[in-house]
Amino acid sequence: MAVFTLINPVILGGTAWSVPATAPGLGQGVTVAGTITAGVDYSAMITEISIAFDAEKQDYTNMASAGWVQSLGGLASGMIGLKFNQDFAASQTDATFGLGGTLGFDPASTTSKYFDVKAQGSTRSATNPSYVMQWLNLGYAFGAAVGQVVTYDASFPMTGKPGRLTA
């Protein structure tokens, strides 16, 4: 049994892709390749990460199903969940993901936002794949009690097709 402890992940974010025709997300080609152009490493701001993919279940039951429900996968979607240590300094969490930030909350924005997530800091490989996705920032919030570390839990929906890259 393989055992893995997440100790050195890399979470890059940015707004431009090296080859737009191969970028993950809306209106892009089927084969995802390339990388974020001028990506910023946000790993020092983040304490937890989760990436989830799922698809809608579509009923395909018919007269020849012999009394059994048959199903097909429908539209797929994905979500990236991040827990940030909040920081209001320049170029930190609030300035980046908050109102007016580079990757900030703006539901009307047409600027593409990308994440590139690797479990280890080393180069992409078959044993250190990179999950890449285009995502939307549809909300922003923070809060804490006196004497507590201020954190920010975010769930960003993916838009379009993500990719798993090994080179």
Residue, then its C-alpha position, 0 to 999 in steps of 0.5 A: m500500500a502506498v502512503f503519501t504525506l503532503i509536505n511540499p505542495v505547489i499551488l500556482g495561480g495566474t491569468a495567462w496560459s502559455v498556449p491559449a489553444t491548449a489551456p484548460g477551461l471554457g472554449q478550449g481544445v480537448t487536449v490540455a497542455g502547457t502551463i500558466t504564464a508568469g504564475v505566482d506560487y500561493s502555497a505559503m498562503i494556503t493550509e488545506i486543499s481539495i480538488a473534486f470532479d463529478a458528473e451528473k447521473q443521466d437515466y438511460t433505463n429502457m425496455a430491454s433493461a430487464g428491470w434494472v436502472q441503467s445510467l450514463g454520465g452527464l455533464a461534468s463539473g469540478m471544484i477546488g477548495l482552499k483554506f487560506n491564512q488571511d493576510f491584508a498586506a500587499s500581494q497577500t490573500d486579501a489583495t489577491f483574492g478579495l475585491g479588485g485583486t488579481l484573482g479577486f472576486d468579480p462575477a462579471s470578469t471575463t479574465s481567465k483564472y488558472f490554478d496549477v497544483k502539484a503534490q510536490g515541488s519538483t518537476r511534473s512527472a508520472t509520479n508528480p502530476s500537475y492538475v490544471m484548471q480554469w476557475l471562477n471566483l464567485g465569492y469572498a469572505f473572512g472572519a474570526a474571533v478575537g485572538q484567533v488566526v483569521t482564515y478564509d475558506a474558499s470553494f472555486p468552481m472550475t469552468g470547462k475541462p481541467g487537465r492532468l499533466t505529467a510533462 
